[in-house]
Amino acid sequence: MRQSGIPVPPLWLTPWGEPVVSIGDDAFELQQLVDGERFSTSNPHCLEWVSAAGSMLGQLHQASRAYPGPEHHWPAEVQAGGLVQGWLNLARSKSEETRVEAIVAALAHWVEHWEAVLPASMMAIGSVRGLAEFHIHGDYHALNLRFGPQGVTAVLGLDASRWEKRIIELAYGLFYFSALEWRPDSNFTRPLVKRGLEPERARTFLQAYGAIYPPVPSEAAVLVDALMLIAPIAIINGPLEDIFFTQEGMEESLIDDVLERLSWASSLPGWLNRVRKSLAEMWE
């Protein structure tokens, strides 16, 4: 990827010139420190960085498309369809454990919304022939990029790289950069706007990506279906992470805030369907 201009930081080498240290059955790599700023939603250059992130994803995908090496596939149960169902099953079981009745009802409502739309979205993606597949980055979001005056200065976090349809990663990137708020001084990722994705950021990201890697015929039409597929995973690991991963009981003062985020999450399928044509046109 570095030969293709992707700024992946080099690894530190051992005294013997090896990039990997093996300890027992485990192997460790140590990446060199990188220059650049962390992405922040409030940064004055934020919109420029969204564009740079879209362009860099396009460049990364074009480089990966030309990679002649062996294919690394994840097991079937952790590919896109099985993965999202597993996360929704976790959400359903979590709703049964939560003691706050309002959150129980809202969480169950959210799961039902997504389970209702997933079959049609999976069929729609499966019906399009010729969708590009190659090794995707696997975790392309704001925390795994660094930025400078010229755009992206470093691409990090390639641990989850795998063979996948590129539209899945495009949907992840679009969601991360136009639906979520990123602040370096906070470990919590909130929705960026009250409903859906922020339109200007979505357009900026898709147009920058599309200028480098446009869709094949009928691919843009299923972009929303890819968003339907990945959104529950991104939501559970972002705006709803305190429900799923906080060990202590939820503070009463946070209940209204949690319900507001659940309302945003539950409204997403309907919102995405309403803007299906607009999002497709932004990429084309």
N, C-alpha and C positions, 0 to 999 in steps of 0.2 A: 504493500500500500504506500509506503514511503516513496517508492520509485514512481508511483502515480501521482505524487504530490499531496498525499494525505498526511497531515502532521501527527503521526503516531509517535509518541516519545520512545526513544531507544531504551533497551534494558541495560542495567548495570551488569557488567561481566564479573565473574569470579576471577581470582588470581590465576586460574588455569584457562581463562578465556571462554568459559562456558556461560550461557545466559540463564541457566537453570541450576538451582541447588536441590539435590535430592536428600531427604532425610527419611529413612525407612521407606514406606510406600508413598510418601508425599513429595511433591515437587513444588518448588517456590521460584517465582520470578519477582524481581524488584525493578520497577520502572523508574527512570530518572525523573527528577523534578522538572516541572514545566513552567514556562512563563505564561502570563495572561491573566485576565480577570474572570471571576466566576460570573455566570449569568445572573442578572437581577431584573425582575419585572419593573422596578422603579428606576433603573439606570436610564439616563437621557439617551443613550445609544441603543436602547432595548430593541426598537423596531429594526434598526440596521443589523443587530445581532440575530434577530429572528430570520431575516433574509439570508444572512451568512450561514446560519444553521441549515436552512433549506438547501442552499447551494452546496454546502459541504456534504449533506446526505446524498444529493444527486451525484457528486463526484465519487463518493465512497461506493455507491451502487454501480456506477459505471466501471470503476476499478475492479470490483468484485465480480462483475459480469464477465470480465475477461480472464478471471483466475482459472488456470488449467489444472489445478491440483485436485486431490480427492474430495468427495462431498462428505460433510459431517452432518448427519441427520440426528435430530433428537428422537427418542422413542415416540411412538404414535400417541400414547396417552398424554404426553406433555407438548404436543403440537397444538396449534391455535385453538381448534374446536374443543379438544379434550381439556386443554388448560383452562379455558374460560369456564367450562362446566364445573371443573374442580373448585375453582374460586367461588362460583355461585353456590356450590354445595357447602363450602365453608361458611358463606354468608347465611345460608339457611340454618345451619347448626348454631351459628352465633346468635341468631335471633331467638333461638330457643333457650339460650343461656342468659340473655340479658334480662335484668330485673325491672327495668323501666318500661312500662307497658307501651308508652307512646313510641319509644324507639323500636320495641319488638314489632309493632304494627307497621311502622315506616320501613324498617329493614325488610320485612317479609314482602311488603308492597313493592319495594325496589327490585327484589329478586324476581318476583312474578313478572314485572315489566320487562326485564331483560330476557327471561326464559321464553316469553311470548314472541320476542322478535328474532331470537337467535337462529331458529331453524330456517326461516326464510332467507336470512342474510348468508348463512352458510351455503344454502343451495344456490343463491345468486352468484356468489364468488366461484363456486364449483362449476357453474354453467359457462363461464367465460374461458374460452380456449386461448392458449398462448400467453397466459400471465407469466411475467418474468420471474424466474426463480434463481437464486444464487445464495451465497453466504451473506446474510445480513449482519449488521453490527450486533444486534440483539438486545441492546440497552441504551438506545440513542435518546438521551434526554439532557436537560440543561446542566445537571451536575457532572456529566461526563464530557463536557466541552469547556474550553477556555477561549477567551476572546481578546482581541487587541484591535488597534486602528485598522488593520488590513482584513479583519474578519476572524475566522476561527484559527487559533494558534496551536491547539492541541485537541486530539480526539483520544479519549480515555475509555476504559471499561469495556473491553472487547471479550470479556470472559464468557458471555452468553452467545457468542457468535455461532450461527448454525445455518443450515440450508432451509430456506423459507421463501414464500412468495414475497416479492418486494413491496406489494401493496399493504401487507401487514405492517411492515416497519414504517412505511410512509404514514399510515394511519396513526401509529404510535407517536411518531415525530410531530405530526400535525396536532394531535391531542395535547402532547406535553407542552408545546410552544404556544398554543392559542387557547387552551382551556384552563390551564393551571397557573397559579401565582408562584413565583420563585423568589425567595429572599435569603441571601446568604446568612443573615443574622437569625434565621428561624429554621428549626428542624421540621416544621409543619408546612404542608403544601395545600393551600386552599384553592377553591374555584376562583378563576380570574374575574368572571362576570356572573350576574345573577342567573342567567339562562344560557346554556349552550357554550359555544366557542366565541371568542372575541373576533368579530368579522375581519377587522383590518389585519390582525396578526395571521389569521387563517389565510387570507388572500396573499399576504406577503410571503409566507412560508411556501405555499403551493406554487406561486408563480416563480419563485426563485428555484425551487426544485424542478419544476416543469421546464424551465429554460434550459436545463442541462439534461433532464431525462423525462421527456413527455410520455404520456400513456400510450399503450397499444390500443387498437380498436376495442371499444366497449369496456376498457379498464376503468376509466374515470367514472362510469355509471355505477360501479360497485364500490367506490371509495367510502360512501356512507356505510355500506354493509361491512367493510373492514373496520370502520370505526365502531360499529355495533359489536363487533367481535372482540376488540381489544379494550374498549372502554371500561367494562367491569373490573378487569385486572388492574388497569391504571388507577381507577377510582379507589379500590380497596387498598392499594399500596400508596395512595396519595391522600385525597380529601377525607377518606373514611378510616385512615390507618389507626387513629386513636381508638376506634371501636374494636378493631381486630387485634391490635398488638399491645395495648396498654394492660399491664397486669393488675393494677389497682382498680377499684370501682370507679365509675364515672362520677365526677363532681356534679352536684345538682346545678351549679351555675353554668355548666357547659351543655346542658340538655337542649336548650333552645337553639344553640349554635349547631349542635349535631343534627337536630331535626331540620334546620335550614339547609345544611349540606346534603342531607338525604333527599330533601325536596328537589334540590338542584339535580342530583343524580337520577331520581325517578323521572324527571321531566326530559332527560336527554334523548330517549328514543323518539319521542314525539317531535322534539325540536330538530333532531337530525333528519327525520323524514321530511320535515317542511323545507329544509334547505338542501335537500339532496341534489337538485339540479344546479343550484348556485355553487356548491362546492365542486361539483364536476366541472363546471365552466371555469372555475378558478385555476384548475390544473391543466385544462386543455389548451 
